[in-house]
Amino acid sequence: MRLVQPHMYVRDGKSRDKTWLRDGIEAMGLGEAVGEPQEYVVAVEEESDERAGFGRLCVQVDEPAIGELTHIGVRESWRDQGVGAHIIERLLTKASDAGVKRVYLLTDEPDYPAQFGFERVDDRPTSLAARRTRTEAVGDGDIVTLAIDPKAFEMPSRLRDAFKTASGAGEEPTVDAEEFGIDADGATYKYDTGN
């Protein structure tokens, strides 16, 4: 019997991810979900299609264009397996592809992104200064502004290796017909509204 190893990948967000993203962002205390799912990337385990984490790139088309990483989160059962690192890598690749030369990140945990090449900065765009003030008002810790040239990102080999065999401990919650107000016993076909 041959065991199949899990295969993780990070893809662009899709419309069908909207509710999952909103719920995940709120459950992790990352503020209010903003933007469209297409602004996010989602880490997925290929075999089960289980979503493990997400992150958002916001590009501000000033001169020069800058990017900001926001709403980065990894489900508890998928942490410490390189999932967050690969989400950040994908977001920075998207930033580079969009011509962004500098990407900012506001965080209360600066050591994690520092391992990829993010550096502490004091010079930040005005739009980020305002958001930092709002973030500090709702956060628990000191917020630090970090920045990186997207092409300077470096993935530690231990995280790349961990991602290759990452596996979650649980399944995503399922939603049944009754949670949508549908009487499963009385419905006669898939789109029956009960009328």
C-alpha positions in Angstrom: 0.0 0.0 0.0 1.4 3.3 -1.1 0.7 6.4 1.1 -0.1 9.6 -0.7 1.6 12.6 0.8 -0.5 15.8 1.1 0.2 18.4 -1.5 -0.2 22.0 -0.6 -0.5 25.0 -3.0 -1.4 28.7 -2.8 -3.9 30.0 -5.3 -5.7 33.3 -5.9 -8.9 33.8 -4.0 -12.2 33.0 -5.8 -15.7 34.2 -5.3 -16.6 31.0 -3.6 -14.1 31.9 -0.8 -15.9 35.0 0.3 -17.8 33.6 3.2 -14.8 31.4 4.3 -12.5 34.4 4.2 -14.9 36.7 6.1 -15.4 34.0 8.8 -11.7 33.2 9.1 -10.7 36.8 9.4 -13.2 37.5 12.1 -12.5 34.3 14.0 -8.7 35.1 14.1 -9.4 38.6 15.3 -7.8 40.2 12.2 -10.3 43.0 12.0 -13.1 43.3 9.5 -12.9 41.5 6.1 -12.4 44.0 3.4 -12.0 43.8 -0.4 -13.0 41.1 -2.8 -11.8 37.5 -2.6 -9.7 38.1 -5.7 -7.4 40.4 -3.7 -6.6 37.4 -1.4 -4.6 34.2 -1.8 -5.6 31.0 -0.2 -3.5 28.0 0.8 -5.2 24.7 -0.1 -4.4 21.1 0.5 -5.0 19.5 -2.9 -6.4 16.1 -2.0 -9.1 17.3 0.4 -9.5 20.8 -1.0 -9.2 22.0 2.7 -8.3 25.7 3.0 -5.5 26.2 5.5 -4.8 30.0 5.4 -5.1 33.3 3.5 -3.6 36.7 3.0 -4.4 39.9 1.1 -2.2 42.2 -1.0 -3.4 45.8 -1.3 -1.7 47.7 -4.1 -1.7 51.5 -4.0 -1.0 52.9 -7.4 0.8 56.0 -6.3 4.0 57.0 -7.9 5.8 54.6 -7.3 3.3 51.9 -6.6 3.5 50.4 -3.1 1.9 47.3 -1.6 0.7 46.3 1.8 0.1 42.8 3.1 -3.0 42.6 5.3 -5.3 39.9 6.8 -2.7 37.1 6.9 -3.9 34.1 8.8 -3.3 30.4 9.1 -5.8 28.0 10.7 -4.5 26.6 14.0 -4.2 23.0 12.8 -2.0 24.2 9.9 0.4 26.4 11.8 4.2 25.8 12.0 4.2 24.0 8.7 5.3 26.7 6.3 1.8 27.7 5.2 2.1 31.4 6.3 5.5 31.6 4.6 4.1 30.4 1.3 1.2 32.8 1.6 3.6 35.7 2.0 5.7 34.4 -0.8 2.8 34.3 -3.2 1.6 37.8 -2.2 5.1 39.2 -2.8 5.2 37.5 -6.2 1.9 39.1 -7.1 3.3 42.5 -5.9 6.4 42.1 -8.0 4.3 41.1 -11.0 2.3 44.3 -10.5 5.5 46.4 -10.6 5.5 47.1 -6.8 9.0 47.8 -5.6 8.2 48.1 -1.8 5.7 46.1 0.2 4.8 47.1 3.8 3.4 45.0 6.6 2.0 46.2 9.9 2.5 43.6 12.6 2.8 43.0 16.4 5.0 39.9 15.6 8.0 41.3 13.7 10.3 38.3 14.2 8.2 36.1 11.9 8.4 38.2 8.7 12.0 39.3 9.5 13.2 35.8 8.7 12.1 36.4 5.0 13.9 39.7 4.7 11.4 42.2 6.0 13.0 45.1 7.8 11.7 47.6 10.4 11.1 51.1 8.8 10.1 54.5 10.1 9.4 56.0 6.7 6.0 54.9 5.7 3.4 56.3 3.3 0.7 58.5 4.8 -2.0 56.0 4.1 -0.2 53.4 6.2 0.4 55.8 9.0 -3.4 56.3 9.3 -4.0 52.6 9.2 -1.3 52.0 11.8 -3.1 54.3 14.2 -6.4 52.5 13.6 -4.7 49.1 14.0 -3.0 50.1 17.3 -6.4 51.2 18.6 -7.8 47.7 18.3 -4.7 45.6 18.8 -3.1 44.2 21.9 0.6 44.8 21.2 2.9 47.4 19.7 2.5 47.6 16.0 5.7 47.7 14.0 6.0 48.8 10.3 8.1 46.4 8.2 9.0 46.6 4.5 10.6 44.5 1.8 11.5 44.7 -1.8 9.4 41.8 -3.1 12.4 40.4 -5.0 14.4 40.2 -1.8 12.1 37.6 -0.2 14.0 34.6 1.0 12.2 31.3 2.0 14.0 29.4 4.8 14.5 25.8 3.5 12.9 24.3 6.7 9.7 26.1 5.8 9.8 25.0 2.2 10.3 21.5 3.3 7.6 21.6 6.0 5.1 22.9 3.4 5.7 19.9 1.2 4.3 17.6 3.9 1.9 19.9 5.7 -1.3 18.4 7.0 -4.2 19.8 9.0 -5.5 18.0 12.1 -9.2 18.5 11.2 -11.8 19.0 8.6 -13.5 22.2 7.6 -16.9 22.5 9.1 -19.7 21.4 6.8 -22.9 23.3 6.2 -26.1 21.5 5.8 -29.3 22.5 4.0 -31.1 23.4 7.3 -28.5 26.1 8.0 -29.7 27.9 4.9 -33.3 27.6 5.9 -34.1 24.7 3.5 -36.3 21.9 4.7 -34.3 18.9 3.4 -37.2 16.5 3.8 -39.7 18.7 1.9 -37.5 19.9 -0.9 -38.2 18.0 -4.1 -35.2 19.2 -6.2 -31.9 21.1 -5.8 -33.3 24.6 -6.2 -36.7 24.1 -4.6 -37.6 27.2 -2.6 -40.6 25.5 -0.9 -43.2 27.4 -3.0 
